[in-house]
Amino acid sequence: MFKSHSIGKEDSYSRIDYILLSKGMAHEWVKEDSYVFATANWGLASDHRPVVCGFVAEDK
């Protein structure tokens, strides 16, 4: 589970965003390819930071 927290005024983090997986998706999740996206200007468009998760589809 990845969490992203943000409060713009204080430049601190407290908002929590989640990625929820079904049991089937959990088997295809690639933990090493999953992270909270960060760039220098991430807070200009939103107070949320994208949560990125990698998957390998095994049942095609």
C-alpha distance matrix in Angstrom:
0.0 3.8 6.7 10.2 13.2 16.8 20.4 23.0 26.0 24.8 22.8 20.0 16.4 15.7 14.4 10.8 9.5 6.8 6.8 8.0 9.4 12.7 13.8 15.8 13.2 10.9 14.0 14.4 11.0 11.9 9.3 12.2 12.6 9.3 9.4 10.3 13.9 16.7 20.4 23.3 23.9 20.5 21.5 24.8 23.8 21.0 19.3 15.9 14.3 13.2 9.7 10.9 9.7 12.5 14.0 17.2 19.3 21.1 22.9 24.9
3.8 0.0 3.8 6.8 10.1 13.6 17.3 19.6 22.7 21.6 19.3 16.7 13.3 13.2 12.0 8.8 7.5 6.1 7.0 9.7 11.8 15.4 17.0 18.5 15.5 13.7 16.8 16.4 12.7 12.9 10.2 12.1 11.9 8.2 6.9 6.9 10.6 13.1 16.8 19.6 20.2 16.8 17.9 21.3 20.5 17.8 16.0 12.7 10.8 10.1 7.0 8.9 9.1 12.4 14.8 18.3 20.6 22.9 24.8 26.4
6.7 3.8 0.0 3.8 6.5 10.1 13.7 16.3 19.3 18.1 16.2 13.4 9.9 9.5 8.3 5.4 5.3 5.9 8.5 11.3 14.2 17.7 19.7 21.5 18.5 17.0 20.2 19.9 16.4 16.6 13.9 15.5 15.1 11.4 9.2 7.5 10.9 12.6 16.2 18.5 18.7 15.3 15.7 19.2 18.6 15.6 13.2 10.3 9.2 9.8 7.8 10.8 12.0 15.6 18.1 21.7 23.9 26.4 28.1 29.5
10.2 6.8 3.8 0.0 3.8 6.8 10.6 12.8 16.0 15.1 12.9 10.7 7.3 7.7 6.4 5.1 5.3 7.8 10.5 13.8 16.8 20.4 22.7 24.2 21.0 19.9 23.1 22.4 18.8 18.7 16.2 17.2 16.3 12.7 9.8 6.7 9.2 10.2 13.5 15.4 15.3 11.9 12.0 15.5 15.2 12.2 9.7 7.0 6.1 7.9 7.4 11.0 13.2 16.9 19.8 23.5 25.7 28.5 30.2 31.3
13.2 10.1 6.5 3.8 0.0 3.8 7.2 10.0 12.8 11.8 10.2 7.6 4.0 4.1 3.8 4.9 7.1 10.3 13.6 16.5 19.8 23.3 25.7 27.4 24.4 23.2 26.6 26.0 22.4 22.4 19.8 20.7 20.0 16.4 13.4 10.1 12.1 12.2 14.9 16.0 15.5 12.5 11.5 15.0 15.2 11.9 8.5 7.3 7.9 10.7 11.0 14.6 17.0 20.7 23.5 27.3 29.4 32.2 33.8 34.8
16.8 13.6 10.1 6.8 3.8 0.0 3.8 6.2 9.2 8.8 7.2 5.7 3.6 5.0 4.9 7.8 9.7 13.3 16.5 19.5 22.9 26.4 28.9 30.5 27.4 26.5 29.9 29.0 25.5 25.4 22.9 23.5 22.5 19.1 15.8 12.2 13.1 12.3 14.2 14.5 13.6 10.9 8.9 12.3 12.8 9.7 6.0 6.7 8.1 11.6 13.0 16.6 19.5 23.1 26.1 29.9 31.9 34.9 36.5 37.3
20.4 17.3 13.7 10.6 7.2 3.8 0.0 3.8 5.8 5.8 5.7 5.2 5.4 6.2 7.0 10.6 12.9 16.6 19.9 22.8 26.3 29.6 32.3 34.0 31.0 30.1 33.5 32.7 29.2 29.2 26.7 27.3 26.2 22.9 19.5 15.9 16.5 15.3 16.5 16.1 14.7 12.8 9.8 12.6 13.5 10.7 7.1 9.3 11.4 15.0 16.7 20.3 23.2 26.8 29.8 33.6 35.6 38.6 40.1 40.8
23.0 19.6 16.3 12.8 10.0 6.2 3.8 0.0 3.8 5.5 4.8 6.8 8.2 9.9 10.3 13.7 15.3 19.1 22.0 25.1 28.6 32.0 34.8 36.1 32.9 32.3 35.6 34.5 31.0 30.7 28.4 28.6 27.2 24.2 20.7 16.9 16.7 14.9 15.2 14.1 12.3 11.1 7.7 9.8 11.4 9.4 6.7 9.9 11.8 15.5 17.9 21.2 24.5 27.9 31.1 34.8 36.8 40.1 41.5 42.0
26.0 22.7 19.3 16.0 12.8 9.2 5.8 3.8 0.0 3.8 5.6 7.9 10.2 11.6 12.8 16.4 18.5 22.2 25.4 28.4 31.9 35.2 38.0 39.5 36.4 35.7 39.0 38.0 34.5 34.2 31.8 31.9 30.8 27.7 24.2 20.5 20.3 18.3 18.4 16.8 15.2 14.6 11.1 12.6 14.5 12.9 10.3 13.6 15.6 19.3 21.6 24.9 28.2 31.6 34.8 38.5 40.5 43.7 45.2 45.7
24.8 21.6 18.1 15.1 11.8 8.8 5.8 5.5 3.8 0.0 3.8 5.2 8.4 10.2 12.4 15.8 18.4 21.9 25.2 28.1 31.5 35.0 37.4 39.2 36.1 35.0 38.2 37.4 33.8 33.3 30.6 30.6 29.9 26.8 23.2 19.7 19.9 17.8 18.3 16.8 15.9 15.3 12.4 14.6 16.8 14.9 11.8 14.4 15.8 19.6 21.4 24.7 27.8 31.2 34.4 38.1 40.4 43.4 45.1 45.8
22.8 19.3 16.2 12.9 10.2 7.2 5.7 4.8 5.6 3.8 0.0 3.8 7.0 9.9 11.8 14.7 16.8 20.2 23.2 26.4 29.6 33.2 35.6 37.1 33.8 32.8 35.8 34.8 31.1 30.4 27.7 27.5 26.7 23.8 20.1 16.5 16.5 14.1 14.6 13.1 12.6 11.9 9.5 12.2 14.6 12.9 10.1 12.3 13.0 16.8 18.6 21.7 24.9 28.2 31.5 35.2 37.6 40.6 42.5 43.1
20.0 16.7 13.4 10.7 7.6 5.7 5.2 6.8 7.9 5.2 3.8 0.0 3.8 6.8 9.4 12.1 14.7 17.9 21.1 24.1 27.3 30.8 33.0 34.8 31.7 30.3 33.5 32.8 29.1 28.4 25.6 25.7 25.2 22.1 18.5 15.1 16.0 14.1 15.5 14.8 14.7 13.3 11.3 14.6 16.4 14.0 10.6 11.9 12.5 16.1 17.3 20.5 23.3 26.7 30.0 33.6 36.0 38.9 40.8 41.7
16.4 13.3 9.9 7.3 4.0 3.6 5.4 8.2 10.2 8.4 7.0 3.8 0.0 3.8 6.2 8.4 11.1 14.2 17.5 20.4 23.7 27.2 29.4 31.2 28.2 26.8 30.1 29.5 25.8 25.5 22.7 23.2 22.7 19.3 15.9 12.7 14.2 13.2 15.4 15.5 15.4 13.1 11.5 15.1 16.1 13.2 9.6 9.8 10.4 13.7 14.4 17.8 20.4 23.9 27.0 30.6 32.9 35.7 37.5 38.6
15.7 13.2 9.5 7.7 4.1 5.0 6.2 9.9 11.6 10.2 9.9 6.8 3.8 0.0 3.8 6.4 9.8 12.9 16.5 18.9 22.4 25.7 28.0 30.1 27.4 26.0 29.5 29.3 25.8 26.0 23.2 24.3 23.9 20.2 17.3 14.2 16.2 15.9 18.4 18.9 18.3 15.7 13.8 17.2 17.5 14.1 10.4 10.4 11.8 14.7 15.0 18.7 20.8 24.5 27.2 30.9 32.9 35.6 37.0 38.3
14.4 12.0 8.3 6.4 3.8 4.9 7.0 10.3 12.8 12.4 11.8 9.4 6.2 3.8 0.0 3.8 6.7 10.2 13.8 16.2 19.8 23.0 25.7 27.6 24.9 23.9 27.5 27.1 23.8 24.4 22.0 23.4 22.5 18.8 16.1 13.0 14.8 15.3 17.8 18.8 17.7 14.6 12.9 16.0 15.5 11.9 8.5 7.7 9.7 12.2 12.7 16.5 18.7 22.4 25.0 28.7 30.4 33.2 34.4 35.5
10.8 8.8 5.4 5.1 4.9 7.8 10.6 13.7 16.4 15.8 14.7 12.1 8.4 6.4 3.8 0.0 3.8 6.7 10.4 12.6 16.2 19.5 21.9 24.0 21.3 20.2 23.8 23.7 20.4 21.2 18.9 20.6 19.9 16.1 13.9 11.4 13.9 15.1 18.2 19.9 19.2 15.7 14.8 18.1 17.2 13.6 10.8 8.6 9.7 11.1 10.5 14.2 15.8 19.6 21.9 25.6 27.2 29.9 31.1 32.4
9.5 7.5 5.3 5.3 7.1 9.7 12.9 15.3 18.5 18.4 16.8 14.7 11.1 9.8 6.7 3.8 0.0 3.8 7.1 9.9 13.4 16.7 19.5 21.2 18.3 17.7 21.3 20.7 17.6 18.6 16.8 18.7 17.4 13.7 12.0 9.7 12.0 14.1 17.2 19.4 18.6 14.9 14.6 17.6 16.1 12.7 10.8 7.6 8.2 8.4 7.5 11.1 12.7 16.5 18.6 22.4 23.8 26.7 27.8 28.9
6.8 6.1 5.9 7.8 10.3 13.3 16.6 19.1 22.2 21.9 20.2 17.9 14.2 12.9 10.2 6.7 3.8 0.0 3.8 6.2 9.7 13.1 15.8 17.5 14.7 14.0 17.6 17.4 14.4 15.8 14.3 16.7 15.6 11.9 11.2 10.2 12.9 15.7 19.0 21.7 21.2 17.4 17.8 20.6 19.0 15.8 14.3 10.9 10.7 9.7 7.4 10.1 10.6 14.2 15.8 19.5 20.8 23.4 24.4 25.8
6.8 7.0 8.5 10.5 13.6 16.5 19.9 22.0 25.4 25.2 23.2 21.1 17.5 16.5 13.8 10.4 7.1 3.8 0.0 3.8 6.6 10.2 12.9 14.1 11.1 10.8 14.4 13.8 11.1 13.0 12.1 14.9 13.5 10.2 10.6 10.6 13.1 16.4 19.7 22.8 22.4 18.7 19.6 22.3 20.3 17.6 16.8 13.1 12.2 10.0 7.2 8.5 7.9 11.2 12.4 16.0 17.1 19.7 20.7 22.0
8.0 9.7 11.3 13.8 16.5 19.5 22.8 25.1 28.4 28.1 26.4 24.1 20.4 18.9 16.2 12.6 9.9 6.2 3.8 0.0 3.8 6.9 9.8 11.6 9.3 9.1 12.9 13.1 11.1 13.8 13.4 16.7 15.6 12.7 13.8 14.3 16.8 20.2 23.5 26.6 26.2 22.4 23.2 25.8 23.6 20.9 20.0 16.4 15.9 13.7 10.9 11.8 10.3 12.9 13.0 16.1 16.6 18.7 19.2 21.0
9.4 11.8 14.2 16.8 19.8 22.9 26.3 28.6 31.9 31.5 29.6 27.3 23.7 22.4 19.8 16.2 13.4 9.7 6.6 3.8 0.0 3.8 6.4 7.8 5.6 5.7 9.3 9.8 8.6 11.9 12.3 15.8 14.9 12.8 14.8 16.1 18.5 22.1 25.4 28.7 28.6 24.9 26.1 28.6 26.4 23.9 23.3 19.6 18.7 16.1 13.0 12.7 10.2 11.7 10.8 13.4 13.6 15.3 15.7 17.8
12.7 15.4 17.7 20.4 23.3 26.4 29.6 32.0 35.2 35.0 33.2 30.8 27.2 25.7 23.0 19.5 16.7 13.1 10.2 6.9 3.8 0.0 3.8 5.4 5.2 6.1 8.9 10.1 10.3 14.0 14.9 18.5 17.8 16.1 18.4 19.8 22.2 25.8 29.0 32.4 32.1 28.5 29.6 32.0 29.6 27.1 26.6 23.0 22.3 19.6 16.6 16.2 13.4 14.2 12.4 14.2 13.5 14.5 14.2 16.6
13.8 17.0 19.7 22.7 25.7 28.9 32.3 34.8 38.0 37.4 35.6 33.0 29.4 28.0 25.7 21.9 19.5 15.8 12.9 9.8 6.4 3.8 0.0 3.8 5.6 5.1 6.8 9.3 10.1 13.8 14.8 18.5 18.4 17.1 19.8 21.8 24.3 27.9 31.2 34.7 34.7 31.2 32.5 35.0 32.8 30.4 29.7 26.0 25.0 22.3 19.1 18.3 15.1 15.3 13.0 14.1 13.4 13.5 13.3 16.4
15.8 18.5 21.5 24.2 27.4 30.5 34.0 36.1 39.5 39.2 37.1 34.8 31.2 30.1 27.6 24.0 21.2 17.5 14.1 11.6 7.8 5.4 3.8 0.0 3.8 5.5 5.7 7.2 9.2 12.9 14.9 18.2 17.7 17.0 20.2 22.3 24.4 28.1 31.2 34.8 34.9 31.4 33.1 35.3 33.1 30.9 30.7 26.9 25.6 22.6 19.5 18.1 14.7 14.1 11.1 11.5 10.1 10.0 9.5 12.5
13.2 15.5 18.5 21.0 24.4 27.4 31.0 32.9 36.4 36.1 33.8 31.7 28.2 27.4 24.9 21.3 18.3 14.7 11.1 9.3 5.6 5.2 5.6 3.8 0.0 3.8 5.4 5.2 6.2 10.0 11.9 15.2 14.2 13.5 16.6 18.8 20.7 24.4 27.5 31.1 31.2 27.8 29.5 31.7 29.6 27.6 27.4 23.6 22.1 19.0 15.9 14.3 10.9 10.5 7.8 9.1 8.5 9.8 10.2 12.6
10.9 13.7 17.0 19.9 23.2 26.5 30.1 32.3 35.7 35.0 32.8 30.3 26.8 26.0 23.9 20.2 17.7 14.0 10.8 9.1 5.7 6.1 5.1 5.5 3.8 0.0 3.8 5.4 5.1 8.7 9.8 13.4 13.3 12.4 15.4 17.8 20.3 23.8 27.1 30.7 31.1 27.7 29.4 32.0 30.2 28.0 27.3 23.6 21.9 19.1 15.6 14.3 10.8 10.7 8.7 10.2 10.8 11.5 12.7 15.5
14.0 16.8 20.2 23.1 26.6 29.9 33.5 35.6 39.0 38.2 35.8 33.5 30.1 29.5 27.5 23.8 21.3 17.6 14.4 12.9 9.3 8.9 6.8 5.7 5.4 3.8 0.0 3.8 5.7 8.6 10.5 13.7 14.0 14.0 17.4 20.3 22.5 26.1 29.2 32.8 33.5 30.3 32.3 34.8 33.1 31.1 30.6 26.8 24.9 22.0 18.5 16.6 12.8 11.6 8.9 8.9 9.3 8.9 10.5 13.7
14.4 16.4 19.9 22.4 26.0 29.0 32.7 34.5 38.0 37.4 34.8 32.8 29.5 29.3 27.1 23.7 20.7 17.4 13.8 13.1 9.8 10.1 9.3 7.2 5.2 5.4 3.8 0.0 3.8 6.5 9.5 12.0 11.5 12.1 15.7 18.7 20.4 24.0 26.9 30.6 31.2 28.2 30.5 32.7 31.0 29.3 29.2 25.4 23.2 20.0 16.8 14.3 10.5 8.5 5.3 5.1 6.0 6.8 9.1 11.6
11.0 12.7 16.4 18.8 22.4 25.5 29.2 31.0 34.5 33.8 31.1 29.1 25.8 25.8 23.8 20.4 17.6 14.4 11.1 11.1 8.6 10.3 10.1 9.2 6.2 5.1 5.7 3.8 0.0 3.8 6.1 9.0 8.5 8.5 12.1 15.1 17.0 20.5 23.6 27.2 28.0 24.9 27.2 29.6 28.1 26.3 26.0 22.2 19.9 16.9 13.5 11.2 7.4 6.0 4.5 6.5 8.7 10.3 12.8 14.8
11.9 12.9 16.6 18.7 22.4 25.4 29.2 30.7 34.2 33.3 30.4 28.4 25.5 26.0 24.4 21.2 18.6 15.8 13.0 13.8 11.9 14.0 13.8 12.9 10.0 8.7 8.6 6.5 3.8 0.0 3.8 5.6 5.5 6.8 10.5 14.0 15.7 18.9 21.8 25.5 26.7 23.9 26.5 29.0 27.9 26.4 26.1 22.4 19.6 16.8 13.5 10.7 7.3 5.1 5.2 6.9 10.3 11.9 15.0 16.6
9.3 10.2 13.9 16.2 19.8 22.9 26.7 28.4 31.8 30.6 27.7 25.6 22.7 23.2 22.0 18.9 16.8 14.3 12.1 13.4 12.3 14.9 14.8 14.9 11.9 9.8 10.5 9.5 6.1 3.8 0.0 3.8 5.4 5.3 8.3 11.9 14.2 17.1 20.4 23.8 25.2 22.4 24.8 27.7 26.9 25.2 24.4 20.8 17.9 15.7 12.2 10.2 7.4 7.0 8.5 10.7 13.9 15.4 18.4 20.2
12.2 12.1 15.5 17.2 20.7 23.5 27.3 28.6 31.9 30.6 27.5 25.7 23.2 24.3 23.4 20.6 18.7 16.7 14.9 16.7 15.8 18.5 18.5 18.2 15.2 13.4 13.7 12.0 9.0 5.6 3.8 0.0 3.8 5.6 8.0 11.8 13.4 15.9 18.8 22.1 24.0 21.6 24.5 27.2 26.8 25.5 24.8 21.5 18.2 16.1 13.1 10.7 8.8 7.8 10.0 11.7 15.4 17.0 20.3 21.8
12.6 11.9 15.1 16.3 20.0 22.5 26.2 27.2 30.8 29.9 26.7 25.2 22.7 23.9 22.5 19.9 17.4 15.6 13.5 15.6 14.9 17.8 18.4 17.7 14.2 13.3 14.0 11.5 8.5 5.5 5.4 3.8 0.0 3.8 6.8 10.4 11.2 14.1 16.8 20.4 21.8 19.4 22.4 24.8 24.1 23.0 22.9 19.5 16.2 13.6 10.9 7.8 6.1 4.8 7.9 10.2 13.7 16.1 19.2 20.0
9.3 8.2 11.4 12.7 16.4 19.1 22.9 24.2 27.7 26.8 23.8 22.1 19.3 20.2 18.8 16.1 13.7 11.9 10.2 12.7 12.8 16.1 17.1 17.0 13.5 12.4 14.0 12.1 8.5 6.8 5.3 5.6 3.8 0.0 3.8 7.3 9.1 12.3 15.5 19.0 20.2 17.3 19.9 22.6 21.8 20.3 19.8 16.3 13.1 10.8 7.6 5.3 4.0 5.4 8.8 12.0 15.1 17.6 20.3 21.3
9.4 6.9 9.2 9.8 13.4 15.8 19.5 20.7 24.2 23.2 20.1 18.5 15.9 17.3 16.1 13.9 12.0 11.2 10.6 13.8 14.8 18.4 19.8 20.2 16.6 15.4 17.4 15.7 12.1 10.5 8.3 8.0 6.8 3.8 0.0 3.8 6.1 8.9 12.4 15.8 17.0 14.2 16.7 19.6 19.2 17.6 16.8 13.6 10.2 8.7 6.0 5.3 6.5 8.8 12.4 15.7 18.7 21.4 23.9 24.8
10.3 6.9 7.5 6.7 10.1 12.2 15.9 16.9 20.5 19.7 16.5 15.1 12.7 14.2 13.0 11.4 9.7 10.2 10.6 14.3 16.1 19.8 21.8 22.3 18.8 17.8 20.3 18.7 15.1 14.0 11.9 11.8 10.4 7.3 3.8 0.0 3.8 6.4 10.1 13.2 14.0 10.9 13.0 16.1 15.9 14.1 13.1 10.0 6.6 6.0 4.5 6.0 8.7 11.7 15.2 18.7 21.4 24.3 26.6 27.3
13.9 10.6 10.9 9.2 12.1 13.1 16.5 16.7 20.3 19.9 16.5 16.0 14.2 16.2 14.8 13.9 12.0 12.9 13.1 16.8 18.5 22.2 24.3 24.4 20.7 20.3 22.5 20.4 17.0 15.7 14.2 13.4 11.2 9.1 6.1 3.8 0.0 3.8 6.9 10.4 11.1 8.3 11.2 13.8 13.6 12.7 12.6 9.9 6.2 5.4 6.0 6.5 10.0 12.5 16.1 19.5 22.1 25.3 27.5 27.8
16.7 13.1 12.6 10.2 12.2 12.3 15.3 14.9 18.3 17.8 14.1 14.1 13.2 15.9 15.3 15.1 14.1 15.7 16.4 20.2 22.1 25.8 27.9 28.1 24.4 23.8 26.1 24.0 20.5 18.9 17.1 15.9 14.1 12.3 8.9 6.4 3.8 0.0 3.8 6.9 8.3 6.2 9.3 12.0 12.8 12.4 12.1 10.4 7.0 8.0 9.4 10.3 13.7 16.0 19.7 22.9 25.7 28.9 31.2 31.4
20.4 16.8 16.2 13.5 14.9 14.2 16.5 15.2 18.4 18.3 14.6 15.5 15.4 18.4 17.8 18.2 17.2 19.0 19.7 23.5 25.4 29.0 31.2 31.2 27.5 27.1 29.2 26.9 23.6 21.8 20.4 18.8 16.8 15.5 12.4 10.1 6.9 3.8 0.0 3.8 5.5 5.2 8.8 10.5 11.9 12.5 13.0 12.2 9.3 10.4 12.6 13.2 16.7 18.6 22.3 25.3 28.0 31.3 33.6 33.5
23.3 19.6 18.5 15.4 16.0 14.5 16.1 14.1 16.8 16.8 13.1 14.8 15.5 18.9 18.8 19.9 19.4 21.7 22.8 26.6 28.7 32.4 34.7 34.8 31.1 30.7 32.8 30.6 27.2 25.5 23.8 22.1 20.4 19.0 15.8 13.2 10.4 6.9 3.8 0.0 3.8 5.9 8.4 9.5 12.1 13.1 13.4 13.7 11.5 13.4 15.8 16.8 20.3 22.4 26.1 29.1 31.8 35.1 37.4 37.2
23.9 20.2 18.7 15.3 15.5 13.6 14.7 12.3 15.2 15.9 12.6 14.7 15.4 18.3 17.7 19.2 18.6 21.2 22.4 26.2 28.6 32.1 34.7 34.9 31.2 31.1 33.5 31.2 28.0 26.7 25.2 24.0 21.8 20.2 17.0 14.0 11.1 8.3 5.5 3.8 0.0 3.8 5.6 5.8 8.5 10.1 11.0 11.9 10.5 12.6 15.7 17.0 20.8 23.1 26.7 29.8 32.2 35.6 37.6 37.3
20.5 16.8 15.3 11.9 12.5 10.9 12.8 11.1 14.6 15.3 11.9 13.3 13.1 15.7 14.6 15.7 14.9 17.4 18.7 22.4 24.9 28.5 31.2 31.4 27.8 27.7 30.3 28.2 24.9 23.9 22.4 21.6 19.4 17.3 14.2 10.9 8.3 6.2 5.2 5.9 3.8 0.0 3.8 5.8 7.1 7.5 8.2 8.3 6.8 9.0 12.1 13.9 17.6 20.3 23.8 27.1 29.3 32.8 34.6 34.5
21.5 17.9 15.7 12.0 11.5 8.9 9.8 7.7 11.1 12.4 9.5 11.3 11.5 13.8 12.9 14.8 14.6 17.8 19.6 23.2 26.1 29.6 32.5 33.1 29.5 29.4 32.3 30.5 27.2 26.5 24.8 24.5 22.4 19.9 16.7 13.0 11.2 9.3 8.8 8.4 5.6 3.8 0.0 3.8 5.7 5.4 5.5 7.3 7.6 10.6 13.8 16.3 20.0 23.0 26.3 29.8 31.9 35.3 37.0 36.9
24.8 21.3 19.2 15.5 15.0 12.3 12.6 9.8 12.6 14.6 12.2 14.6 15.1 17.2 16.0 18.1 17.6 20.6 22.3 25.8 28.6 32.0 35.0 35.3 31.7 32.0 34.8 32.7 29.6 29.0 27.7 27.2 24.8 22.6 19.6 16.1 13.8 12.0 10.5 9.5 5.8 5.8 3.8 0.0 3.8 5.9 7.8 9.9 10.5 12.9 16.5 18.5 22.3 25.1 28.3 31.7 33.6 37.1 38.6 38.2
23.8 20.5 18.6 15.2 15.2 12.8 13.5 11.4 14.5 16.8 14.6 16.4 16.1 17.5 15.5 17.2 16.1 19.0 20.3 23.6 26.4 29.6 32.8 33.1 29.6 30.2 33.1 31.0 28.1 27.9 26.9 26.8 24.1 21.8 19.2 15.9 13.6 12.8 11.9 12.1 8.5 7.1 5.7 3.8 0.0 3.8 7.2 8.7 9.8 11.4 15.1 17.2 20.9 23.6 26.6 29.9 31.5 35.1 36.3 35.8
21.0 17.8 15.6 12.2 11.9 9.7 10.7 9.4 12.9 14.9 12.9 14.0 13.2 14.1 11.9 13.6 12.7 15.8 17.6 20.9 23.9 27.1 30.4 30.9 27.6 28.0 31.1 29.3 26.3 26.4 25.2 25.5 23.0 20.3 17.6 14.1 12.7 12.4 12.5 13.1 10.1 7.5 5.4 5.9 3.8 0.0 3.8 5.3 7.5 9.6 13.1 15.8 19.3 22.5 25.4 28.9 30.4 33.9 35.1 34.9
19.3 16.0 13.2 9.7 8.5 6.0 7.1 6.7 10.3 11.8 10.1 10.6 9.6 10.4 8.5 10.8 10.8 14.3 16.8 20.0 23.3 26.6 29.7 30.7 27.4 27.3 30.6 29.2 26.0 26.1 24.4 24.8 22.9 19.8 16.8 13.1 12.6 12.1 13.0 13.4 11.0 8.2 5.5 7.8 7.2 3.8 0.0 3.8 6.7 9.8 12.7 15.9 19.3 22.7 25.7 29.4 31.0 34.4 35.6 35.9
15.9 12.7 10.3 7.0 7.3 6.7 9.3 9.9 13.6 14.4 12.3 11.9 9.8 10.4 7.7 8.6 7.6 10.9 13.1 16.4 19.6 23.0 26.0 26.9 23.6 23.6 26.8 25.4 22.2 22.4 20.8 21.5 19.5 16.3 13.6 10.0 9.9 10.4 12.2 13.7 11.9 8.3 7.3 9.9 8.7 5.3 3.8 0.0 3.8 6.4 9.0 12.3 15.6 19.1 21.9 25.6 27.3 30.6 31.9 32.2
14.3 10.8 9.2 6.1 7.9 8.1 11.4 11.8 15.6 15.8 13.0 12.5 10.4 11.8 9.7 9.7 8.2 10.7 12.2 15.9 18.7 22.3 25.0 25.6 22.1 21.9 24.9 23.2 19.9 19.6 17.9 18.2 16.2 13.1 10.2 6.6 6.2 7.0 9.3 11.5 10.5 6.8 7.6 10.5 9.8 7.5 6.7 3.8 0.0 3.8 6.4 9.5 12.9 16.3 19.5 23.1 25.1 28.4 30.1 30.4
13.2 10.1 9.8 7.9 10.7 11.6 15.0 15.5 19.3 19.6 16.8 16.1 13.7 14.7 12.2 11.1 8.4 9.7 10.0 13.7 16.1 19.6 22.3 22.6 19.0 19.1 22.0 20.0 16.9 16.8 15.7 16.1 13.6 10.8 8.7 6.0 5.4 8.0 10.4 13.4 12.6 9.0 10.6 12.9 11.4 9.6 9.8 6.4 3.8 0.0 3.8 6.2 9.8 13.0 16.0 19.7 21.5 24.9 26.5 26.7
9.7 7.0 7.8 7.4 11.0 13.0 16.7 17.9 21.6 21.4 18.6 17.3 14.4 15.0 12.7 10.5 7.5 7.4 7.2 10.9 13.0 16.6 19.1 19.5 15.9 15.6 18.5 16.8 13.5 13.5 12.2 13.1 10.9 7.6 6.0 4.5 6.0 9.4 12.6 15.8 15.7 12.1 13.8 16.5 15.1 13.1 12.7 9.0 6.4 3.8 0.0 3.8 6.7 10.3 13.2 17.0 19.0 22.2 23.9 24.5
10.9 8.9 10.8 11.0 14.6 16.6 20.3 21.2 24.9 24.7 21.7 20.5 17.8 18.7 16.5 14.2 11.1 10.1 8.5 11.8 12.7 16.2 18.3 18.1 14.3 14.3 16.6 14.3 11.2 10.7 10.2 10.7 7.8 5.3 5.3 6.0 6.5 10.3 13.2 16.8 17.0 13.9 16.3 18.5 17.2 15.8 15.9 12.3 9.5 6.2 3.8 0.0 3.8 6.8 10.1 13.7 16.0 19.2 21.2 21.6
9.7 9.1 12.0 13.2 17.0 19.5 23.2 24.5 28.2 27.8 24.9 23.3 20.4 20.8 18.7 15.8 12.7 10.6 7.9 10.3 10.2 13.4 15.1 14.7 10.9 10.8 12.8 10.5 7.4 7.3 7.4 8.8 6.1 4.0 6.5 8.7 10.0 13.7 16.7 20.3 20.8 17.6 20.0 22.3 20.9 19.3 19.3 15.6 12.9 9.8 6.7 3.8 0.0 3.8 6.7 10.4 12.8 15.8 17.9 18.7
12.5 12.4 15.6 16.9 20.7 23.1 26.8 27.9 31.6 31.2 28.2 26.7 23.9 24.5 22.4 19.6 16.5 14.2 11.2 12.9 11.7 14.2 15.3 14.1 10.5 10.7 11.6 8.5 6.0 5.1 7.0 7.8 4.8 5.4 8.8 11.7 12.5 16.0 18.6 22.4 23.1 20.3 23.0 25.1 23.6 22.5 22.7 19.1 16.3 13.0 10.3 6.8 3.8 0.0 3.8 7.0 9.9 12.9 15.4 16.1
14.0 14.8 18.1 19.8 23.5 26.1 29.8 31.1 34.8 34.4 31.5 30.0 27.0 27.2 25.0 21.9 18.6 15.8 12.4 13.0 10.8 12.4 13.0 11.1 7.8 8.7 8.9 5.3 4.5 5.2 8.5 10.0 7.9 8.8 12.4 15.2 16.1 19.7 22.3 26.1 26.7 23.8 26.3 28.3 26.6 25.4 25.7 21.9 19.5 16.0 13.2 10.1 6.7 3.8 0.0 3.8 6.3 9.2 11.7 12.6
17.2 18.3 21.7 23.5 27.3 29.9 33.6 34.8 38.5 38.1 35.2 33.6 30.6 30.9 28.7 25.6 22.4 19.5 16.0 16.1 13.4 14.2 14.1 11.5 9.1 10.2 8.9 5.1 6.5 6.9 10.7 11.7 10.2 12.0 15.7 18.7 19.5 22.9 25.3 29.1 29.8 27.1 29.8 31.7 29.9 28.9 29.4 25.6 23.1 19.7 17.0 13.7 10.4 7.0 3.8 0.0 3.8 6.1 9.2 10.1
19.3 20.6 23.9 25.7 29.4 31.9 35.6 36.8 40.5 40.4 37.6 36.0 32.9 32.9 30.4 27.2 23.8 20.8 17.1 16.6 13.6 13.5 13.4 10.1 8.5 10.8 9.3 6.0 8.7 10.3 13.9 15.4 13.7 15.1 18.7 21.4 22.1 25.7 28.0 31.8 32.2 29.3 31.9 33.6 31.5 30.4 31.0 27.3 25.1 21.5 19.0 16.0 12.8 9.9 6.3 3.8 0.0 3.8 5.8 6.4
21.1 22.9 26.4 28.5 32.2 34.9 38.6 40.1 43.7 43.4 40.6 38.9 35.7 35.6 33.2 29.9 26.7 23.4 19.7 18.7 15.3 14.5 13.5 10.0 9.8 11.5 8.9 6.8 10.3 11.9 15.4 17.0 16.1 17.6 21.4 24.3 25.3 28.9 31.3 35.1 35.6 32.8 35.3 37.1 35.1 33.9 34.4 30.6 28.4 24.9 22.2 19.2 15.8 12.9 9.2 6.1 3.8 0.0 3.8 5.9
22.9 24.8 28.1 30.2 33.8 36.5 40.1 41.5 45.2 45.1 42.5 40.8 37.5 37.0 34.4 31.1 27.8 24.4 20.7 19.2 15.7 14.2 13.3 9.5 10.2 12.7 10.5 9.1 12.8 15.0 18.4 20.3 19.2 20.3 23.9 26.6 27.5 31.2 33.6 37.4 37.6 34.6 37.0 38.6 36.3 35.1 35.6 31.9 30.1 26.5 23.9 21.2 17.9 15.4 11.7 9.2 5.8 3.8 0.0 3.8
24.9 26.4 29.5 31.3 34.8 37.3 40.8 42.0 45.7 45.8 43.1 41.7 38.6 38.3 35.5 32.4 28.9 25.8 22.0 21.0 17.8 16.6 16.4 12.5 12.6 15.5 13.7 11.6 14.8 16.6 20.2 21.8 20.0 21.3 24.8 27.3 27.8 31.4 33.5 37.2 37.3 34.5 36.9 38.2 35.8 34.9 35.9 32.2 30.4 26.7 24.5 21.6 18.7 16.1 12.6 10.1 6.4 5.9 3.8 0.0
